[in-house]
């Protein structure tokens, strides 16, 4: 039985993915505006307890949901395209902007973080030292590209060596049972992922692998954390009845999402890390379903403004962090309560990031460097994403 082909474009998948990427702006601003003592990469004297909970809430589901959607698209596109050309496209779309960001965006980003803590001479010395000794200093917010390339490479390799997987479906009997018992099936998968998250990541750390190469550069711990969500998305695309339930609101899943999220936020750092990761996984899976169902309900149609942000979302994500850090540094001495200051930085960061994308989309060279668009493309600047990234 072949992989099903959608009869129409489902706009909500692109919208949900763009929403999750743009959520990086409030997430990173919230990290910077947590109370003093909760250190991040930039020093800010302003803080409020609200931002601890906002950052943790966004962190619970943003990247898990992103990798579920990425797995869905991988399964969808590998049913239509040969694995080699598909992977080559991923390498261009993701790899070129990754290298561009490392060379152009990350060095000034790191200098801003140093200037927030030291005088200029000391900042230069610290920048030079960390640039030559720390892999994580170069990766920063780009880690998800490394992990996504791992997942795409593994998916393409599996289809290359087992061609039947290109269009293989979950057995209809299994798919039907999961659809009929959707809340139990989804949360059962959440339990399995939670046991993986709690156990395997802890073994990674216990083995002393949280060092420069395996953790900071290769991001193996992030791969361990993200791969189950990618696989979940891949399997959902190959399970049409279950996927249909995933697109619809479930009161039971919503209750689980609220309960698990509230408990996770109320007990931040109170449990042994594997237990905390397990609880967070239950929240992540439930919230992912809520996000997908909400996007399907409200965004499954061509909305011009949404389409613009869909097109802009990847570039916005690449450039938003240096912009946020620079605004925090420049605004540090402005007398303003933490909450309105943080909200102002969120809005300004979004506006400036979007403005940069407006420049990028009008230049073939910049579109190639920052968005992985082929240089040979002769079309006018696109107004929305014509193919799933």
Residue pairs with C-beta under 8 A, 6 or more apart in sequence:
1 169
1 172
2 79
2 167
2 169
3 75
3 76
3 79
3 166
3 167
3 168
3 169
3 237
3 238
4 169
4 240
5 79
5 80
6 76
10 296
10 300
11 299
11 300
11 301
11 302
11 303
11 306
11 307
12 247
12 292
12 295
12 296
12 298
12 299
12 300
13 69
13 72
13 73
13 295
13 388
14 310
14 385
14 388
15 295
15 299
15 303
15 306
15 310
16 65
16 69
16 291
16 292
16 295
16 299
17 66
17 69
17 70
17 310
17 313
17 389
18 306
18 309
18 310
18 312
18 313
19 291
19 295
20 62
20 63
20 65
20 66
20 69
20 291
21 66
21 313
21 314
21 316
21 317
22 309
22 313
22 316
22 317
22 350
23 58
23 62
24 62
24 141
24 317
24 320
24 321
25 316
25 320
25 324
25 346
25 349
25 350
25 353
26 54
26 58
26 346
27 54
27 55
27 58
27 59
27 62
28 141
28 320
28 321
28 324
29 51
29 324
29 328
29 342
29 345
29 346
29 349
30 51
30 52
30 54
30 55
30 58
30 342
31 40
31 51
31 55
32 40
32 42
32 44
32 324
32 325
32 328
32 342
33 44
33 46
33 47
33 48
33 51
33 338
33 341
33 342
34 40
34 47
34 48
34 49
34 51
34 52
34 55
35 47
35 48
35 49
35 51
35 52
36 45
36 47
38 47
38 52
41 113
41 140
41 325
42 112
42 113
42 116
42 325
42 328
42 329
43 116
43 117
44 116
44 328
44 332
45 332
46 332
46 336
46 338
46 341
46 342
47 338
48 338
48 339
48 342
50 339
51 338
51 342
52 268
53 265
53 268
56 264
56 265
56 268
57 261
57 265
60 261
60 264
60 280
60 283
60 284
60 287
61 283
61 284
61 287
61 288
61 291
63 144
63 226
63 229
64 226
64 229
64 281
64 284
64 285
64 287
64 288
65 229
65 284
65 287
65 288
65 291
65 292
66 144
67 147
67 148
67 151
67 226
67 227
67 229
67 230
67 233
68 229
68 230
68 232
68 233
68 236
68 288
68 292
69 233
69 292
70 148
70 151
70 230
70 233
71 151
71 155
71 229
71 230
71 231
71 232
71 233
71 234
71 235
71 236
71 237
72 233
72 234
72 236
72 237
73 233
73 388
73 389
74 151
74 152
74 155
74 230
74 233
74 234
75 155
75 233
75 234
75 235
75 237
75 238
76 237
76 388
77 86
77 388
78 86
78 155
78 156
78 159
78 165
78 166
79 166
79 167
83 155
83 156
83 157
83 159
83 160
83 166
84 156
84 160
86 156
87 152
87 153
87 156
90 148
90 149
90 152
90 156
91 149
92 372
92 374
93 371
93 372
93 389
94 145
94 148
94 149
94 152
94 372
95 145
95 149
95 372
96 368
96 369
96 372
97 145
97 314
97 315
97 318
97 369
97 370
97 371
97 372
98 142
98 145
98 146
100 318
100 369
100 370
101 142
101 318
101 370
102 138
102 139
102 142
105 318
105 319
105 321
105 322
106 138
106 140
106 142
107 127
107 131
108 322
109 140
109 321
109 322
109 325
110 127
110 130
110 131
110 137
110 140
111 123
111 127
112 322
112 325
112 326
112 329
113 325
114 122
114 123
114 124
114 126
114 127
114 130
115 123
115 329
116 325
116 328
116 329
116 332
117 123
117 126
118 126
130 137
131 137
131 138
133 212
134 212
134 216
135 212
135 213
135 216
135 217
136 212
136 215
136 216
136 217
137 216
138 217
139 146
139 216
139 217
139 219
140 321
141 317
141 321
142 318
143 219
143 222
144 222
144 226
146 218
146 219
146 222
147 219
147 222
147 223
147 226
147 227
150 223
150 227
151 223
151 226
151 227
151 230
155 230
155 234
158 165
159 165
159 166
168 238
169 175
169 238
169 239
169 240
170 178
170 235
170 238
170 239
170 242
172 241
174 239
175 239
175 240
175 241
175 242
176 241
177 185
178 185
178 186
178 239
178 241
178 242
178 245
179 185
179 239
179 241
179 242
179 244
179 245
182 242
182 245
182 246
182 250
182 253
183 250
183 252
183 253
183 256
185 242
186 246
186 253
186 285
186 286
186 289
187 253
187 256
187 282
187 285
187 286
189 232
189 285
190 281
190 282
190 284
190 285
190 286
191 282
192 228
193 228
193 229
193 232
193 281
193 285
194 277
194 278
194 279
194 280
194 281
194 282
195 278
196 224
196 228
197 224
197 225
197 228
197 274
197 277
197 278
197 280
197 281
198 273
198 274
198 275
198 277
198 278
198 281
199 274
200 224
201 221
201 224
201 225
201 274
201 277
202 273
202 274
202 277
204 210
204 220
204 221
204 224
205 221
209 215
209 220
209 221
210 221
214 220
214 221
215 221
229 284
229 288
232 285
236 242
236 243
236 246
237 243
246 289
246 292
246 293
247 292
247 293
247 296
248 293
248 296
249 290
249 293
249 294
249 297
250 289
250 293
253 286
253 289
253 290
254 286
254 290
256 282
256 286
257 283
257 286
257 287
257 289
257 290
260 279
260 282
260 283
260 286
261 283
261 286
261 287
263 279
264 276
264 279
264 280
264 283
267 276
267 279
268 276
269 276
270 276
271 279
299 306
302 384
304 383
304 384
307 383
307 384
307 385
308 383
308 384
309 316
309 354
310 384
310 385
311 357
311 361
311 382
311 383
311 384
311 385
312 353
312 354
312 357
312 361
314 371
314 389
315 353
315 356
315 357
315 360
315 370
315 371
316 350
316 353
316 354
316 356
316 357
318 370
319 352
319 353
319 356
319 357
319 370
320 349
320 350
320 353
323 348
323 349
323 352
323 353
324 345
324 349
327 345
327 348
327 349
328 345
331 341
331 344
331 345
334 341
336 344
359 366
360 366
360 367
360 370
360 371
361 367
361 371
361 381
361 382
362 381
364 373
364 375
364 377
365 375
367 373
367 381
368 374
368 375
